[in-house]
Every structure is written in structure tokens, then in C-alpha cells.
Amino acid sequence: MTDWTVIAARIGTATGRPFAPRTTRAVGGGCINTAMTMSDGARAFFVKTNAPARLAMFEAEAAGLAALAATGAIRIPQPICWGQTDTLSYLVLEHLDLSGPARGAAAGRQLAALHRTHSPTFGWQRDNHIGSTPQRNTPSTDWVSFWRDQRLGYQLELAAANGYDGALQTRGERLRAELDTLLGHQPRPSLLHGDLWGGNLGYLPDGQPVIYDPAVYFGDREAELAMTELFGGFGAEFYVGYREAWPLDPGYGVRKILYNLYHILNHLNLFGPGYLGQARGMIDRLLAELH
């Protein structure tokens, strides 16, 4: 029995309807996973696969998608089933047609509505992944310590293990020590997608926004907005829509550098030294803000 036969049978069990795919087609799934679509002509599913040891990553993603969907704030692809075969782990999602026109203002407003889902603590019910990097989510009532230890501190530890020491570590630790002064606010914990770059936002044929591939946790909503600006692709209407629904606090322009440093350090750890100069430059700019 092939992997795809096993997965098809499990889709049938999960949906309560037998599923015998007539076509299986490879599609873009990013740089972390392999992705396929499976269709029987009437129903189609999106399937992500990785090594068997990566099952926990898919379990956490499914839990994150369910948490986002439960808010009703924005469209999320429904997780169908997940598990392992002899040679791979997999996550099956409903297949959505994301060929629709962009409606940035609607996406901004709906993201603001998502962020109005709150928790008493920062973090989440379980650890998950940002890309293929483990992401710690131990609950905390203090945002500064959460960001200092579970975000910047963890990425700097990984960078040291990967051989990026010297000035990056010295100045990074100085930044962590002065984080309270730099942040200067204590936001309310908002439910975040957690990995919202342009490749994780799409639109249905009617223009309805859809977000996917999350790294969910409760944090400062500004951390989410900051990442949307890091690599671009959201457009001016998106930010107008968000700010109309929920304006940002003074000082965001500095905090977004701090929040995006996490993602640049993660890219350094995932993809190599091409991100080292950018990480150092961001740390130096943030340290300069303290004087």
C-alpha cells in the first residue's frame, strides 16, 4: 500500500465519505514541506508532507489552524486529518482556490478582529514551529520577559550553536538586558497568526481573505503587523483597513524593528549567513535608540 493510498483512506475516514483520488499533483509548498493536491473529481484536498519525525510540527499547525478558525474572524483552511505512514508525516487540509482578487482593506480589518481574541497570558498551550525552527510558547504574564527569553534569547542561542558568535551575541545580550526600556509598554495578549508574511495570505474567488501556515501564539499584535512589513506584499489598503479598525500605539516604528529581529535571526538560523549583516544592523539600530 502506497503512502498516498494510506492518506486517501484516512481522508475517507475523517470525512465519513470514501475518497479514491484520480489525480495527485505536486504544488508549491514553501521551502520546509512538500505539497500535493489530491482530487477524485468531486472533492480536492491539499496535503503537506515531511519526514516522519516532523509529525509534531503538523499536529501543532493543525491545532493553530483550529484556534484561528474558532474566532470566526477570518477564513482559515480546515484541517482534515494528520498522521504518519511508514515513510512520511502528513497534514491534510481542505483545498481552497486562492486565485481571487486581493481585498487588502478587508484583510486588514479581519486581522484586527482576530487580534481582539485575548488570553490572560502570552504564549500558547503548546510549543510549535516558526518555519522548521522550534518556537517556545511557555505561558507568561510579562511580555518583556517572554520576548526577551522565548523569542530573542532562543534565537540567539541557536545562532551561537550555528557558529554566529562574537559581536552578534555580545550586542544581542546587551539588547536583551535593556529590553524593558526599549519596549516601553505592556500590551494585552492577542491571538496571532505568528508567521504572517505575504506568502501566507490569499484570497478566494469572491475576494474573501484567507490566512494559513500559522505559528500561533498570544502576543503583542504589533509583532504581527511588523512581520507583514518585513518582506512586503500587503499593500497600502491592508494597513488602512487595519488602522481604521484598531489604531496602533505610539512607538510602533521602533518596536517593529525589535519584533522583526526575531524573524531575521530565524532566517539566519534557517538559511545561513546572508542574514547576518541585517541582524547585526537591526541590533545596532535598536541599541542606538537607547541613547
N, C-alpha and C positions, 0 to 999 in steps of 0.2 A: 504494500500500500504506500503510495507516494505521500509526501508532505501535503500536497495540495488536495489529495483525496481526504486525508485526515481533517484538514482545515475545513473543507466543504461539508463534511459530515458534522463537524462541530457547529458550523453556522446553522445547519438544519436543526440541530438540537436546540440551539439558543433561540432561534426564531419560531420554532414549532412547525416549520414547513421544510420538507426535504429540499436540498439545494444541490443540483448537479450542474456545475459550470460548463458552459460550452466554449467560453473564451477566457483566457488568462493572459493579461498584457502587462508588461513592465511599464512603470511610470516613474517620474521623478519623486524621490522620497527624501531629498536632502543628502547630507554627507554622512549621516550617522546610520541610517537604516536603508534596507532595500524595500521597495514598494511595488505592489501589483494591484491591478483591478481584476476581479473575478465576476463573470456575468453568466446567467443562464438564459439571457434574452429578455427576461421579465424583471429580474432584480440584479443589482450590482453591488459589490462591496469593495472597500478599499482595505488592503491588507499590508501591514508593515511587518517585516521580519528582521531578525538579527540572530546572533549566536544564542544557543540555549541558556547560557549564563546571564543573558540580558532580560530574562523574564520579569524580574523585579522592576526594571525600568518601564516595561509595558504595563505592569499592574499599577504602578504609581500614575502613569499617564491616564489610564482608564479612570482611576479614582479622581484625578484632577478634572478630566472632562465632565464627569458626573457632577462634581461640585460646581463647576461653572454653569452647566446646564440647569441645575436646580434653582438658580437665581431667576431664570426666565428673562434675564436682561439682554442677552444677545444669543444668536444662533450658534450652536455647537454641534459638531458631528457626533452622533450617538455611538458609544462603544457597544459592540455586539457580543464579542467573546475574545478571550485571550488565553494563551497557554503555551505548551511545548509539544513538539514532535521529537523524534529521535535525533534530528539534526538541526533544529532551529526553534526559536521562540517567536511568537507572533501576536499581533493585535489586529482585530478585525473591526472596522468602523463602517457605518453607513456611507455609501458613496454619494457625494454631493457634486452637482455640476457648478463649478465656480467660474463660469465663463461670463458672468453678468457684469453690467456696468458698475463702476465704483460710485458709491454714495458715501463720500467721506464724512459729511456732516452727521449722517445717521449713525455711522460707525463711532464717531466721537461721542455723540450723546449716549449711545448704548453702552460704551465703555465706562462713561461716567456713572451710569446706572449700576453697572456691575460693581464698581468701586464703592458703592453705597451699601454693599453687603459687608458687615463688620464682624469682628471677633473680639473677645476680651484680651487676646494675646497675639503677638506677632509670631510668625512661623506657621506650622501646619500639623496635621495629625500624624504625618509620616515624612521621612526624608524622601526626596525624589531626585531628578537629574535635570541639569541645565545642559542641553546637548547630551553628551555621554559622560559629563562630569557629575559626580555625586553632589547633591545640594542638601545641606543640612537645614533642618526646619524645627529644631527643638524649641518649643514654645517659650516665649519671654514676654514680660510686661514692659520691657525697656527697649525702645527702638535703637538707641545709640549702641548699646552693648550687642544687640542682635546683629546690626550691620557690621560693627567692628569685628566680632568674633566669628559669626557664622557665614558672613559674606566675604569681606576683605581679608580677614585673618586666614580663613581656609584656603582662599585662592593664593595668598602669599606663601602659605605652607607648601602647596602644590608646586608653585613656581620655584621655591628653594629646592624641592626634591627633583625638579626637572633641570636644575643647574643654573637657574636665574637668580643669582645672589648679588652680593655687592651693593651698589647704590640702590637698586630696586628694593631690597629688603630693608636697608638702613632707613631710607626715606619713607618707605611704606610703613614701617613700625612707628616712625615719628608721626606720620599722618594718623595712624590708629590711636596714638596716645592723645591727640588733640581733637579727636572726632567730635566730642561733645560741643566744643567751641564752634567748630565748623558747621555742624548741622543746625544747631540753634533752635530746634523745635521738636515737639513730641507729637507726631501725627496719630490719628486714630487708625487701628489696623484695618485695612481694606483688602478684600479678596482681589488678588492679582492673577492675571494670566501667567505672568512671570518671565515669558520669553517672547514678548510681542515685538518682533521685527516685521518688515514688510512682507516677508515670505510666509508668515503665519496669519495673514488676513486675506480673505477672498470675499467674493460676492456671488450670490445666487442669480439666476437669470432675471429675477424681478428687482435686483439691486440690494436685496437683504444682506447685510454684513454677516460673515462667518469667521470665527477665530478657532484655531486648532493648534496642535503640538504644544501644549502648555507645560510650564514648570511651576505649578500653582503654589502659592503661599499667601498669608496675610502680611501685608507690609504697607509702607508709605505709597500712596497712589502715584506720587511724583516719580517713584522709581520706574513705574510702568511707562509714564509719559516720556521720561528721559530716554528709555530704550527706543521708543518709536522715532526719536530724533537722531539716534546714533548712526543708523545706516540709511535713513530717509525712506521715501516711498509712500508716505501717508497723505501728503498734500495739505494745502492751507485750510481747506474746508473741514478736514478732520479736527484740526485744533480749534477752529472757530466753534464747531459743534460741541466739543468737549468743554471749552471755557464758558460757553453760554449756559451749559448745564451745571457746571461746577468750576468756578474760577480757581486758579492756583494761588498759593500764598506767596508773599514777597520773599525773595531769596532763592527762588527756584533755579535761577540761572547758574548759581554756584552749586547748589545741591545736585543738579542733573549731571555735572561733571563727576562728582563723587559716586553717584549711582551707576553711571556708565563705566567707571573704572572697573567695577566688578565684572562687567561683560568683556572688557578689553583684556583683563587678566585671564578670564576664562578662555578667550580666543588665543592668548599667548600659550596657555597650558594645552590647548587642544591642537593648535595649528603651527606653533613654533615662533621663532624669534622675529618674524616680520611685524609682530605687535609689540615688541619690547620698547622701542623708541616711543610709541604712542602712550604706553603705560607709564613710562618714566615722565613724559611731558605732562600728563594729566596730574600725576602726583606733585610735580613741581609747581604747577599752576595752583593746585589746591593749597599747598603749603604757603605760597605767596599770598593767598587770600587772608592768612592768619596774621599778616604784618602790615 
